[in-house]
């Protein structure tokens, strides 16, 4: 069972940290300000097909984002799932990701580790740097020769800023390649983003109701589809996963739906601790 989409976008959206101009220039000039905060989402199973082999899933996703466009952004993420299979076996999956992203989107440093039933199954460490419309990746774990992705990929915080910029400009569809350092560090994904304005149809009883950090904030319902990197996404292509959420203009998110094809999870914000915006000196 993979949690590819959750790692990729939840990290970006709660950052954002865990989004169309030239890459570095757009971020440097962007008016989007991402709110440092801690957030925890309780995850539960909505539905699962027979083919998934899943009986139930319970879990939590925890995020801690600090920094600013001047300092860069630090994001610590931990995702823990307990999955009860129809065979009766229980699988405990624990994924931890730590990243630093330069405020202008020019560099991403990352460390990621996955554990299954207490045993480490994967560990990735490295960095990626932007050069024009390409990024150069160097991995120290697992050790590999440096490699390059072209096509103007973005890192997670910059992806989120671009999504917010597009939403504020009234756009409803955005596409861009994404690199986040997970999945052994050698994977690039194409993403397609659908944006719908939210007004009075936000979730009642949300932990964010009345929260000063989102008072007066614009909000959108955003759906991000993740595809294998095979160039331009075709209409008939099936995404690997889709993430839907309510996105506020400072990067705070709520009301998550995570669709992996054979099973779907819901994420409810259960803890929220806003920080302070750091003004640039």
C-alpha positions in Angstrom: 0.0 0.0 0.0 1.5 3.3 -1.1 0.8 6.8 0.3 2.4 8.6 -2.6 -0.2 11.3 -3.0 -0.5 12.0 0.7 3.2 12.5 1.1 3.5 14.7 -1.9 0.6 17.1 -1.6 -0.2 17.1 2.1 3.4 18.1 2.8 3.0 20.9 0.3 -0.4 21.9 1.3 0.2 22.3 5.0 3.3 24.1 4.0 1.8 26.2 1.8 3.5 23.7 3.6 2.2 21.2 1.7 1.8 26.1 -5.6 2.8 30.4 -13.8 5.7 32.4 -14.5 9.4 31.3 -14.5 10.1 29.2 -11.5 12.5 31.2 -9.4 11.1 34.6 -10.4 7.5 33.7 -9.6 8.3 32.8 -6.0 10.6 35.8 -5.4 7.9 38.3 -6.6 4.9 36.4 -5.2 2.5 38.2 -2.8 1.5 34.8 -1.4 2.5 34.4 2.3 2.5 31.0 3.8 1.5 30.7 7.4 3.9 28.8 9.7 1.8 26.3 11.7 1.4 22.9 13.2 -1.5 20.7 12.0 -2.7 17.2 12.7 -5.3 15.3 10.6 -7.1 12.2 11.7 -7.4 9.8 8.8 -10.1 7.2 8.3 -11.3 4.9 5.5 -14.2 6.1 3.4 -14.3 3.1 1.0 -12.2 0.3 -0.3 -12.6 -2.1 -3.3 -12.4 -5.9 -2.9 -9.2 -5.7 -4.9 -7.5 -3.5 -2.3 -7.6 -6.2 0.4 -8.3 -3.6 3.0 -10.8 -4.0 5.8 -10.1 -0.8 7.8 -7.5 2.0 8.0 -6.9 4.5 10.8 -4.1 7.0 11.0 -2.8 10.5 11.6 -0.8 13.0 9.6 1.2 15.6 11.5 2.9 18.6 10.1 5.1 21.3 11.4 6.0 24.2 9.0 8.3 27.1 9.9 10.1 29.8 8.0 9.4 32.5 5.4 10.3 33.4 1.9 13.4 35.2 3.2 14.6 32.4 5.5 13.3 29.4 3.5 10.8 26.9 4.7 11.4 23.9 7.0 8.7 21.2 7.0 8.6 18.1 9.2 6.0 15.5 8.3 5.0 12.3 9.9 2.3 9.9 8.6 1.2 6.9 10.6 -1.3 4.3 9.3 -2.7 1.1 10.9 -4.2 -1.0 8.2 -6.4 -4.1 8.9 -6.3 -6.4 5.9 -9.1 -8.8 5.0 -6.7 -11.6 5.7 -6.7 -10.6 9.3 -3.2 -9.2 9.3 -2.4 -5.7 10.6 0.2 -3.5 8.9 1.6 -0.4 10.7 3.2 2.1 8.3 5.2 5.1 9.5 6.5 7.7 7.1 8.7 10.6 8.1 9.9 13.4 5.8 12.0 16.5 6.6 12.7 19.1 4.0 14.2 22.6 3.7 13.1 24.6 0.6 14.7 27.9 -0.3 12.2 30.7 -0.3 12.7 31.3 -4.0 12.2 27.7 -4.9 15.8 27.2 -6.1 16.9 24.4 -3.8 15.3 21.5 -1.9 17.1 19.5 0.8 15.3 16.3 1.9 15.4 13.3 4.2 12.7 10.6 4.1 12.3 7.3 5.9 9.6 4.6 5.7 8.9 2.0 8.4 6.6 -1.0 8.2 5.8 -2.8 11.5 8.8 -1.1 13.1 11.3 -2.1 10.4 12.9 0.5 8.2 12.1 -0.3 4.5 13.4 2.9 2.8 15.7 5.8 3.6 16.4 8.7 1.2 18.6 11.7 1.7 19.8 14.3 -0.8 19.2 17.7 -2.4 18.0 19.2 -5.7 19.0 22.5 -7.2 17.4 24.5 -9.9 19.3 25.7 -13.0 16.9 27.5 -15.4 14.1 25.1 -16.3 15.9 22.0 -15.0 16.7 20.6 -11.6 19.9 18.6 -10.7 19.5 16.0 -8.0 22.2 14.5 -5.9 21.4 11.6 -3.6 23.6 10.5 -0.7 21.2 7.7 0.4 20.8 5.6 -1.7 24.0 6.7 -3.3 23.6 7.4 -7.0 25.2 9.4 -9.7 23.7 13.0 -10.0 20.8 13.2 -12.5 18.7 15.9 -14.1 14.9 16.5 -14.6 13.9 19.0 -17.3 10.5 20.5 -18.1 10.6 23.2 -15.4 9.7 21.1 -12.3 8.8 22.8 -9.1 9.3 21.9 -5.4 6.4 21.5 -3.0 6.2 25.0 -1.5 6.6 26.7 -4.8 3.9 24.4 -6.3 1.5 25.5 -3.5 2.3 29.2 -4.1 1.6 28.8 -7.8 -1.7 27.1 -7.1 -2.7 30.0 -4.8 -1.6 32.5 -7.4 -3.6 30.8 -10.1 -6.7 30.6 -7.8 -6.4 34.3 -7.0 -6.2 35.1 -10.7 -9.4 33.1 -11.3 -7.8 30.2 -13.1 -9.6 26.8 -12.7 -7.0 24.4 -14.2 -3.2 24.3 -13.7 -0.6 21.7 -14.7 3.0 21.4 -13.6 5.7 18.7 -12.9 6.6 18.2 -9.2 9.7 16.9 -7.5 9.6 16.3 -3.7 12.5 13.9 -3.0 10.3 11.0 -1.9 9.9 7.6 -3.6 13.7 6.9 -3.4 14.4 10.4 -4.6 14.4 9.5 -8.3 10.8 10.2 -9.2 9.2 13.1 -11.0 5.4 13.5 -11.2 3.1 15.4 -13.4 0.3 17.1 -11.6 -3.0 18.5 -12.8 -4.9 20.9 -10.5 -8.6 21.8 -10.6 -9.6 24.9 -8.6 -13.2 25.8 -7.5 -13.9 28.9 -5.3 -15.5 28.2 -1.9 -17.9 30.6 -0.3 -20.6 29.4 2.2 -20.2 25.7 1.6 -17.3 25.1 3.9 -17.4 22.3 6.4 -19.5 23.2 9.5 -17.9 22.4 12.8 -14.4 22.5 11.5 -11.6 23.2 13.9 -10.9 26.3 11.8 -14.3 27.9 12.4 -13.7 31.3 13.9 -9.9 30.9 13.8 -8.3 34.3 13.5 -5.6 33.0 11.1 -8.2 32.4 8.4 -10.7 35.2 9.1 -11.3 37.0 5.8 -9.1 34.6 3.9 -10.2 33.5 0.4 -10.7 29.7 0.0 -11.0 27.2 -2.8 -11.7 23.5 -3.2 -8.6 22.1 -4.9 -8.2 18.7 -6.4 -4.7 17.6 -7.4 -4.1 14.5 -9.6 -0.7 12.8 -9.7 0.5 11.1 -12.8 3.6 9.1 -13.7 6.1 11.4 -15.6 5.5 10.4 -19.2 5.4 13.9 -20.6 2.2 15.8 -21.2 -0.8 14.3 -19.4 -3.4 12.9 -21.8 -7.2 13.1 -21.2 -7.6 9.3 -20.9 -4.6 8.9 -18.5 -5.5 7.5 -15.1 -3.9 9.3 -12.1 -1.9 7.3 -9.5 -3.7 9.3 -6.8 -5.9 12.3 -6.2 -6.0 14.7 -3.3 -9.0 17.0 -2.7 -9.0 19.7 0.1 -10.1 23.1 1.1 -7.2 25.5 0.6 -7.0 29.0 2.2 -4.9 31.8 0.7 -2.3 31.4 3.5 -1.7 27.7 2.8 -3.9 26.3 5.6 -5.9 23.2 4.6 -8.9 21.3 5.8 -11.5 18.7 4.7 -9.2 16.2 3.0 -10.2 13.4 0.6 -7.4 11.1 -0.5 -8.3 8.8 -3.5 -5.8 6.0 -4.4 -8.0 4.3 -6.9 -8.7 1.1 -4.8 -9.4 2.9 -1.6 -10.2 6.4 -0.3 -9.4 8.2 3.0 -10.9 11.2 4.7 -8.7 13.6 6.7 -10.2 15.8 9.4 -8.2 18.5 11.1 -8.0 17.6 14.8 -5.2 20.0 16.0 -4.1 23.4 14.7 -1.5 25.7 16.1 -0.8 28.8 14.0 2.5 30.5 14.2 3.5 34.1 13.3 4.5 35.4 9.9 8.2 36.4 9.8 8.7 39.7 8.1 11.7 40.0 5.8 14.4 42.2 7.1 
